[in-house]
Each structure stands twice: as structure tokens, then as C-alpha cells.
Amino acid sequence: MVTRSTETNISGEREVGRILVTGASGLLGSRIVKAAKGNYEVIPLHNTKRLHPNSLKLDITRRKETFSLFKNIKPDLTIHTAAETNVDKCETRREVAWKTNVKGTRNVAKACSEISAKIVYISTDYVFKGEKGLYTEEDKPSPINYYGITKLEGENQVRKLCKNYVILRTSVLYGWHSWKQNFATWVIDSLKQKKKISIVQDHFNTPTLADNLAEIIIETVKRNLQGLYHASGNQRISRYEFAQQIAEAFDLNQSLIKPIKTNNMTSWTAKRPKDSSLDTNKIKKLLDIKPLDINEGLKRMKESAHL
């Protein structure tokens, strides 16, 4: 049985000392574990690969298993990053997407509620239809693919079950990861192998360096923020332009990158919102750590390549 002392601050809120991180083997989860160490007692949770020595295995879709672990560890706060994020897989295997992104989130949220722990839930720009871009927190979600539907329902579960929560929507996470590719690392690897790649030029997001988002998340914890915030990168950009900037930052051949229209993307099963870029002004006004633009993010990524 894990025990911990309970402390309160002046406002009566319990001080955060012990943090659980679901999906700790993923790109964002692993960065959060790194960013939180030294300030908090961090307990990583994984269901795929074990990246951290003290990581515990948990399948969040198993209700009894989830409740038992939370009651045993009694975290002050849980950062919930675990999700099925493969957009096309969510479309073709809807039962898997719902089980992980909705039922799993419901289990985590309910477990947090029962022990009065706060939850930070990581959501997505894909909750929006993508017709206007630079969405604010006041804009009404209207997802056009099943991934977005499940993540939005995850938000609803968190709101319904937890009084003490933060929902952070992000966009196109990128950065170094030991076992799974993301858009930036795929572009880098492809161009290093001199492969020609076709990238959509009419698909816009606000790409987010995972390291930057992890630090933003930890600051939201320190400042005890509540509610909904957009927490993505600071620059709206097309995937094609993003790929070009990646090539430039890593001294790779930009001529290998060919523009293509979304209508011609035959490899996509699920629809993508054409412009789901996020407006981050709300969170920027509250935090010292600011969302990075593309140049800043890629520069930092390049500098950490050999760390």
C-alpha cells in the first residue's frame, strides 16, 4: 500500500505532490515525466512499452484494475495522455477507439473523482470541423471524424465526473521519440533516405513541440488552472509549409517535398478538418512559458537531437 501525506495551501486546495501520468511511454507522456521530475513524485503508467524504470502497467479500459491502482497510489493529480490517436485506425476500428478514448477516460476520470484527485486531460484540435481555423475555447466543437468524436466525448466525461479538472487541446505533436514516429520525424527520416514525399498544402494546424507542451502542462499544475484551454504551438501553418521548414531546419533537400491537395490523399481513410488551428491567447495570458512558433520549436528539437 502506497501512503502519502495530505497538505493544503492557503486557498484550501490540496498541494500537488504525487502525479500519475497515463500514456507515459508516448511522445507527450514521456516528456511530461521528464518535465515533472524534481518538483513532484511522478509515477508513470504504460500499457505498451515500458520506458521508465518505475513505470507501472495499466490498461485504463479495465475499470476494476484502474480503480484499484488509483485507490492504492492515491495521486494528487493525474495527467491523462493515454489515447488511441491514429486517426484512420479510429475510423476503421471504432469499437477500439471508443473503448480507449471514451471508456478509458471515463474510468480515469471516475477514479480521480473518487479519491478527490485533479485531472489534466489532453484533447485535440480535431474536435473542430475545420472550416475557419484559429479556434478559441468559446467556439463550438463539431468533429468530422471518429477520432474527434471520441476525444470530444472524453472531454464530456471529464467535465461530468470531475469537479477539479483542466482540459488542454493541442495540435500535431512533434519531437523525438524512441519507438514511434510523428510527422516531423517521418519527414526527417524520409528526406534523409532521399525519398520523395507528398504533403497536403491545404491542411492547416498549429504544430506543437511535445517538450514545450509538457512544460506548459506542468506550469498549469503549479498555477492550479481550472477549465478549458487551447495549448498548441503558436503558429498556424499548412502541413506542406511545415514539412519545408523541417527540411530547412535539418539541412535536408526541400525539393523532395511535393505539394498535394487533400482531395487527392487516397491514403487517408478518415476525413481531416482542413483548418483546425488553435488560438492560444487565453493560456498565453496566464503562463510564463509560452507556446513556441515553428522556427523556435524546430530549433529546440534540432539542439536536443543528441541529448
Number of C-alpha atoms within 10 A of each C-alpha: 7 9 9 11 6 10 11 10 9 7 6 8 10 16 16 21 16 19 25 24 26 28 25 30 27 23 24 25 24 23 21 26 25 16 21 19 12 9 12 14 16 23 21 27 25 22 17 13 13 16 16 16 8 11 20 16 16 17 17 26 20 15 16 11 13 20 19 12 17 18 15 12 17 23 27 21 25 26 26 23 23 25 24 17 15 10 19 18 16 23 18 13 11 15 11 16 25 23 18 24 29 24 21 23 28 25 23 27 29 22 25 28 18 14 16 17 24 25 29 25 23 22 26 24 30 30 25 27 21 23 11 12 20 19 20 15 17 8 9 11 17 15 21 17 21 23 29 27 22 26 29 23 19 26 26 14 19 27 17 12 18 20 17 19 25 25 23 24 22 25 21 20 21 22 24 19 16 10 10 11 15 14 16 23 16 15 23 19 13 16 22 14 9 12 13 15 17 15 22 20 19 17 21 25 27 31 28 25 28 26 24 24 25 21 19 24 23 19 18 20 21 12 11 15 19 16 13 20 24 25 30 33 29 22 21 21 20 21 21 21 18 24 25 20 18 25 22 14 16 15 12 19 16 16 11 16 20 15 15 16 13 17 10 9 12 7 7 12 14 16 17 22 25 21 24 25 32 29 22 24 16 14 21 17 9 13 14 10 16 20 24 20 18 22 15 14 23 24 13 16 20 16 10 11 9 6 5
